[in-house]
Amino acid sequence: MKRLLLILICLFVFTSDAIASRSSAKDLGVEIPAGNISGFSSVNKFGQNTAIASGATEEIWDGSATYVFPATALMTKISQTTDQVALRGDTVEVQGLDANWDLTIQNATLDASDTTTAVTLTTALIRCFRMKVLTDTVCDSTIRVHNDAENQDYAIINIGNNQTLMAIYTVPNGKTAYMTCYYAHHNPATGQDPTSNPIKLWASDRDNSYAKQIKHIVGLPNGDGFQHFFSPYTKFTQKTDIYMTASPVGKAADVSAGFDLILVDN
């Protein structure tokens, strides 16, 4: 009886210590995005391409077309496709990389008299991977970051979204990215039932001038989705474009996709 009691006491102490240790451990999934760990940050990228033609391969972004990555800082202006009185003079946050590939977050103010009038960004960008409307007005026309000639769009906020949907990201200069997972989902609609729809994860290392490299591929079932977790995490070095594509066969497709990254200062 005494021996059994001793065993029970030891078990209680061991369990209590384990619970105390676990409760005191920091949750990195909270601490990193909270900015509590120096040199670490997190990025969640998510996007949607609502109309990928059968037989085509397109990146998952708002443009519903093949994405163009410029070699220089050609992203210079922002404007709305159709004038929206309620958005005149309102602010849009623009996130991207400057000519030196350094992370740049700037606020752009739409024209005060006509939102279709292109406004010059404070800092020209070589990459733009997120925009957000910072006012209590829902956009009823697309907002675009584009070049001087306004004939090439690099980031688009579609009607009603008030934020870009881009499964596209570029690792800033001086940082390394570790991908924890990526995911995609086919959004079925009437008449949209591809016979196949491979989802590909790509990386283009611009720092070393490498051609694009495929990092993972999953055949996406119709009307279904997937989430792939990397263990260990997949590493991407500075100035690397990370993006996802879909290639439906038989029918057009509407695809949502995204990925999660941990950024670490070099």
C-alpha positions in Angstrom: 0.0 0.0 0.0 2.8 2.4 0.9 4.6 1.5 -2.3 1.5 2.2 -4.4 1.0 5.6 -2.6 4.6 6.5 -3.3 4.1 5.7 -7.0 1.0 7.8 -7.2 2.7 10.8 -5.5 5.7 10.5 -7.9 3.3 10.4 -10.9 1.4 13.4 -9.6 4.6 15.4 -9.2 5.8 14.4 -12.7 2.5 15.3 -14.3 2.3 18.7 -12.5 5.8 19.6 -13.6 5.1 18.6 -17.2 1.9 20.8 -17.2 3.7 23.7 -15.7 6.5 23.4 -18.2 4.1 23.3 -21.1 2.0 26.3 -19.9 5.1 28.4 -19.5 6.5 27.6 -23.0 6.0 30.4 -25.5 3.8 29.7 -28.5 6.0 30.8 -31.5 2.9 31.0 -33.6 1.9 34.0 -31.4 5.2 35.4 -30.4 6.6 35.8 -33.9 3.7 37.8 -35.4 3.4 39.7 -32.2 7.0 41.0 -32.8 8.2 39.5 -29.5 11.2 37.7 -31.0 13.9 39.9 -32.4 14.9 39.2 -36.0 11.8 37.1 -36.8 8.6 38.0 -38.5 5.8 36.2 -40.3 4.0 36.5 -43.6 0.7 35.0 -44.7 0.1 35.2 -48.5 -3.2 34.3 -50.0 -4.7 34.8 -53.4 -7.4 33.9 -55.9 -7.5 33.7 -59.7 -11.2 33.5 -60.7 -10.8 32.7 -64.4 -7.9 30.5 -65.5 -8.5 29.3 -69.0 -8.4 25.7 -69.9 -4.9 24.8 -71.1 -3.4 27.9 -69.7 -1.0 28.3 -66.8 -1.5 31.4 -64.6 -0.3 32.7 -61.3 -2.8 32.9 -58.4 -3.5 36.6 -58.3 -6.2 39.2 -59.0 -5.1 39.8 -62.6 -6.4 36.5 -64.0 -3.5 36.6 -66.4 0.2 35.6 -66.5 2.1 37.7 -64.0 5.0 39.8 -65.1 8.1 40.3 -62.8 10.0 43.4 -63.9 13.8 43.5 -63.8 13.8 47.1 -62.6 11.6 49.4 -60.4 8.9 50.0 -63.0 6.0 50.1 -60.4 5.7 53.8 -60.2 2.0 54.8 -60.1 -1.4 53.9 -58.6 -4.9 54.7 -59.8 -8.5 53.4 -60.0 -10.0 52.1 -63.2 -13.3 54.1 -62.8 -13.6 57.3 -60.8 -15.2 56.6 -57.4 -16.2 59.8 -55.6 -16.2 58.1 -52.2 -12.5 57.1 -52.6 -11.2 60.5 -53.7 -8.3 61.5 -51.6 -8.4 58.2 -49.6 -5.3 56.2 -48.6 -4.1 52.9 -49.9 -1.2 51.0 -48.2 1.3 49.6 -50.7 3.7 46.9 -49.6 6.7 45.8 -51.8 10.4 46.1 -52.4 12.3 49.2 -53.6 15.0 49.3 -56.3 17.5 47.8 -53.8 15.0 45.0 -52.9 14.5 46.4 -49.4 11.1 46.1 -47.8 9.1 49.2 -48.3 5.6 50.0 -46.9 4.2 53.3 -48.1 0.8 55.0 -48.1 -0.5 56.3 -51.4 -3.3 59.0 -51.6 -5.7 58.6 -54.5 -6.3 61.8 -56.5 -8.6 64.2 -54.7 -10.7 65.1 -57.8 -10.6 61.9 -60.0 -9.4 58.5 -58.7 -8.6 57.5 -62.3 -5.8 60.1 -62.4 -2.6 58.2 -61.8 -0.7 59.2 -58.6 3.1 58.7 -58.4 4.3 56.5 -55.5 6.7 58.0 -53.1 9.1 55.1 -53.7 9.2 53.3 -57.0 9.0 49.5 -56.6 10.6 46.5 -58.2 8.0 44.3 -56.5 4.6 44.9 -55.0 2.9 42.0 -53.2 0.1 43.6 -51.2 -2.2 46.6 -51.2 -4.9 47.5 -48.6 -7.5 50.3 -48.6 -7.1 52.1 -45.2 -10.5 53.9 -45.2 -14.1 52.9 -44.5 -15.1 52.8 -48.1 -15.6 49.7 -50.2 -14.0 50.0 -53.7 -16.5 49.6 -56.5 -13.8 49.8 -59.2 -10.4 48.1 -59.4 -7.3 49.9 -57.9 -4.1 49.2 -59.7 -0.3 49.6 -59.1 1.2 50.0 -62.6 4.0 51.4 -64.7 4.2 55.0 -66.1 2.5 54.1 -69.3 -0.4 52.4 -67.4 -0.2 49.4 -69.7 1.1 46.8 -67.2 -0.5 46.1 -63.8 1.6 44.6 -61.0 -1.0 44.6 -58.1 -4.8 44.9 -58.3 -7.5 45.3 -55.7 -10.6 43.9 -57.2 -14.1 45.3 -56.6 -15.3 44.8 -53.1 -12.1 43.1 -51.7 -10.3 46.3 -50.4 -7.1 44.2 -50.5 -5.1 42.4 -53.0 -5.3 38.6 -53.4 -1.9 37.5 -54.4 -0.2 34.1 -53.8 3.0 35.9 -54.7 5.8 37.2 -52.5 9.4 38.2 -52.8 11.9 37.7 -50.0 13.3 41.1 -49.1 17.0 41.9 -49.2 18.8 40.9 -46.0 16.2 38.2 -45.0 15.7 34.5 -45.4 12.2 32.9 -45.6 11.1 29.5 -44.3 7.9 28.2 -45.7 5.8 26.2 -43.1 3.0 25.3 -45.5 1.1 26.0 -48.7 -2.4 25.3 -49.8 -4.9 25.6 -52.6 -8.6 25.0 -53.3 -10.7 24.7 -56.4 -13.8 26.8 -56.2 -16.4 24.9 -58.3 -19.0 26.7 -60.3 -21.5 25.8 -63.0 -19.6 24.6 -66.0 -16.2 24.6 -64.2 -15.1 21.0 -63.9 -11.5 20.6 -65.2 -10.3 17.0 -65.8 -7.1 17.9 -64.0 -5.6 21.0 -62.3 -2.1 20.7 -61.1 -1.0 23.3 -58.5 2.7 24.2 -58.6 4.9 26.1 -56.1 7.7 28.0 -57.8 10.8 30.0 -56.8 12.9 32.3 -58.9 16.2 33.3 -57.2 16.9 36.7 -58.7 20.0 37.2 -56.5 21.8 34.5 -58.4 19.9 35.0 -61.8 18.6 31.4 -61.7 15.7 30.4 -63.9 12.5 29.5 -62.1 12.5 26.3 -60.2 9.6 24.1 -59.1 9.5 23.4 -55.4 6.4 21.3 -55.0 3.4 20.1 -57.0 0.0 18.7 -56.1 -2.8 17.5 -58.4 -5.8 19.4 -57.1 -9.1 17.3 -57.0 -12.1 19.0 -58.4 -14.2 20.8 -55.8 -11.6 19.9 -53.2 -8.4 21.4 -51.7 -5.2 20.5 -49.9 -2.7 21.9 -47.4 0.9 20.6 -47.4 3.1 21.1 -44.4 6.8 21.2 -44.7 8.9 19.4 -42.1 11.6 20.7 -42.0 10.6 24.0 -43.4 11.6 24.9 -47.0 14.2 27.7 -47.2 14.1 30.6 -49.7 17.0 33.2 -49.8 16.8 37.0 -50.3 15.4 38.4 -53.6 13.6 35.1 -54.4 10.2 35.3 -56.0 7.8 32.8 -54.5 4.5 32.1 -56.3 1.9 29.6 -57.2 0.3 28.6 -60.5 -2.6 26.5 -61.6 -3.0 24.7 -65.0 -6.6 23.5 -65.5 -7.4 21.1 -68.3 -10.8 20.6 -69.9 -12.5 23.6 -68.3 -11.6 27.0 -66.9 -11.1 27.1 -63.2 -11.4 29.4 -60.2 -8.6 28.7 -57.7 -7.7 30.1 -54.3 -4.2 29.5 -52.8 -1.6 30.7 -50.4 1.3 30.0 -48.1 2.8 30.9 -44.8 6.4 32.1 -44.2 8.7 32.9 -41.3 11.2 35.6 -42.1 14.5 35.7 -40.4 17.1 38.5 -40.5 20.3 37.4 -42.1 
